Every structure is written in C-alpha cells, then in structure tokens.
C-alpha cells in the first residue's frame, strides 16, 4: 500500500499495524511468533499484508484474524501448512469447509493419492526408463506405491529431459539435500520432546525450515541464472 493509498483510507477504518504491534498483540498467546515467522507465512501465501511506499508491512484486523487462525490450527491440530492453506483457500472462495481433523504427518500422507508404478508413469506422463534412471540417481526412492511428491518430481524430470537435463546430471542433488536435512535436524534438536504433541511440533518445525531452505535455493538459483544471462 502506498502512502497515498493509506491517506485515502476512510477515517473510520481501523488503523493498520506494523510487525512490532502485531507481535505485541499476538505473542502472549503465540510466544513462538517472530518477525521471521510472519515473513515466512507471507512467503507461503497464507497472509498478504499491505505495504507502504517504503516497503514496510502493514497488517489489517483481517490479517490479524487470519494469522490467529493459522497459528491456532498449527498449535491445536498440528496441521501442515499445505492443509491450512487449502482450508483458507476454500474459505476465500466463499465456501465453508469443515475444519480438517487432527492429523500428524503419517496420517496426512495416508490421505494423499497413492500410485502403483504403472499408475505413477501415467500420472506423470513419463516413460519407465526415466523412472528407473531417477531411482538410479537417488532422486526417487523405489517403492511398491508412490505418493504425489514422486508424481510431481517425475513429471518435472520429464520436462527437464525435454531440454536435455537428465537424472544423471542431478546425482549430486541427493547428497546436497541430505546435508541440508542434517542442518535442520541439528537446528530442531533442542526443541524435540518425546510426547506425541512434541513430535508433531518438531515435524512441523522441520517442514517449516525445509520450506525456508527451498526458498533460499530457488532465490540463489534464479540469481545465478540471471547473472549467467547477462
């Protein structure tokens, strides 16, 4: 939002809040909320605060309510962000979805589509040889049944092959990802608790950090490609 736009806000409109004011309002109930957490929720498309001409984020009462909903669903139901985002998308579309049930990572995976090898190949539009090469390059784990992640990955590999990028060219990717996973494990180790709720929070925290690493990877790759283009 520009400064001019802010000036045109109706006089009776509730004031927009800065990040510090949002934290002061919500941290008593959600002590884990930080500026980086707010930025991460924005990066994930869960909130869309306004911006001033100088680039500062400004949050409306509706933003505050949405943040509260997201944090409550994480804390009280241990829901992955992708489930929360889908739930909010339904609400944004004018529908009234039922609140997703309490789930953990295993339960969430159990509700996802499952594919046999032949079904996976059809869903991804890929030949059997490509799947074998992806398994050989440690990009996809061999399994009796596959989930949507394997489907999307295989479809991406099929698109890359059309441009001459083969699974064998990406062999080092698995080792790089394993190193990043070790970083995440070390980061969340002090927070781990043995009870089910603690394990669910640790799993969600690991996913959050993993998503952040994915954002960093994408940004660095884009920057590198831009530099090479010039």
N, C-alpha and C positions, 0 to 999 in steps of 0.2 A: 504494500500500500504506500503510495506517495504521500508527502507531507500535505499536498493539496487535497488529496483524497481524504486524509484524516481531518482536514479543516472542513470538508463538506459533510462530515458525519452529522446526523441530526443531533441537536443539542441534548435531547433526552436519551440518546444512545449510551449504553454502559461504556465506561472507559476501557480501552484495550490495555492489557497488562504486559509488561516486559518479562523476560525469563526469570529475573530475580523475584518479582512479585508472584509469579506462578509457583516457584519453588517455596516461597514463604507460605503460600496458601495450601499447597498440597503435601509438602514434606511431613507435616505432623502425622498424616495418615499413611503416606508412602515414603518412608525415610530413604528408600533406595533411589528415589528420583534425583537425577542430577542434570546439569545442562547438557552433557553428552547424551544422556538418555532421551531428552526431549528432541535433540537434533536427530538421533537415531530413529525415533518414531516418525519424524518428518521424512527422513530418507526412505523409510519403508512405506510411505504413503498413507500412514494411519492418521496423521494430522496435517493440516495445511494452514499454518499461521500466516497472517498478513505480514508484509514487510514495509518498513519505512524507506524513504528515498536513500537513506544511508545504509540500508540492508539489515537493520535491526528487526528481529522477530517481535510481533505483537499478537497477543492471544485474546480472543473474544470469550465471552461467557460460554458460547457453544464449544469453543476449543477446549476450555477447562473441563466442561462436562465430558467431552469425548476422551480426553486424557484420563479422566477419572474412570470411565468405563473400561478403557484399555488396561489400565493398571489393576483394576479390580478383577477383571477376567483372568489376568496373569496370576495374580496373588491367590484368588479364591478358587479358581478352577484349573490352574496350571495349563492353560491353553496355549498352544504355539501361536506365534504372531500371525501365521498364514490363516489359521482358523479364525482369529479375531478379525483380521482384515476382511475375510469373506463374509463374516457376520455383519460387519459395519457396512460393507458394500450392499448387502441386502437391505439394510435399513435406509441407506442413501437412495436406493432405487424405489423407495416408497413401500417396501414390503415389511412384514412384521414377523421375522423368523424367530423360531424358538431358540432360547439360549442353548448353545452347544453344551453337552453334558461334560462332566468332569472326566478328563482324559489324561493319560500320560503318553509318552512318545510311542510306546509299543501299541497302545490302544488306537492312537491316531493312525499309525501305519497299517493297522489291521483293517481300517475302514477304506483305505486307498485302493484304487484299481490294481488287480493282480493279473499278470500276463504269463502264459507259458512261452517257451522260446519262439514258437511259430507265431503266436499272437503278438509278441513283442516286435518281431520283424515286420509284421503287417502294420501295427500301430505306428511304428517309427518310419515306415517306408524305406527300409534298409535291407540289403542282401545279407544272407547268412555269413558270408565271408567277412563282412565288415564287423559283425558282432564277434566273430572268432578273433579278429585282429584286435578289437578293443579289449577283449579279455586277455589276450596275449600281452598287450601293452599295459595291463593293470589299471585300465580306465573303468572297466565294468567287471564286477565280481561274478563268476559263474554261479548260477543258481537254478533250482528247479522252477521257481516262479520269480518274476521281476515286478518291480513297482514303477510308479510314474517317473521317478528320477532316472531310472535306466532307460525308459522310453524317450524322455526328453534328451538325455545325453546321446543316445544312439541316433536320434533324429538330427542333433547338432553335428555329430560326426559325419553323417551322410551329407549334410550341407557343406561341411568343410572339405570333404573328399572331392566334391564337385569343383572346388577351387585348387585342388592339388595338395591339400593338407591331409596327411594320412595319420592313422592312430600311432604308427611307429615314430612319427615326428614328435609325439606328445608323451613319450615314455618317461621323461623326467618330471612330468606333472604330478604323478602319484607321490614321488619322493618329496616334492615341494609341499604338497598338501599334508603329508604325514608330519613334516616339520612344523607346519602351522598348527596342526592339531595338538602337537606336543606343547606349543606355546599356550594354547587355550587351556589344556589340562593343567599346566602349571599355574595359570592365572586364577583358575577357579578352585584349585586345591584347598586354599584356606577357608573357602566358603562351604565346602562339602559337609553334609550332615547325613547320618546313616538312616534316618527315618524316611518313609515314602515321600512326604511333603518336601523334605530337604533334597532328596534325589531329583524330584521333579523340578525344583527351583534351579538346581545345578545344571540339569539338562537344558532348561530354557536359557540359562545364562550362557551355556556353551554355544547354543544356537545363535544367541544374540551376538556373541563375539565372532562366531563364524560368519554371520552376515556382514559384520563390520569389515572383516578381512576381505570378503568378497567385494565390498565397495571399494576398498583400497586397491585391490588387484585390478578391478575394472578401470579405476581412475588412472593408475600408473600405466596400464596398457594403452588407454586412449591417449595419454600424454606422449608416450613413446611413439605411437603411430603418427600422431600429429607432427612430432619432430622429424620423423623419417620422411613424411610427406613434403616437408619444406627443405 
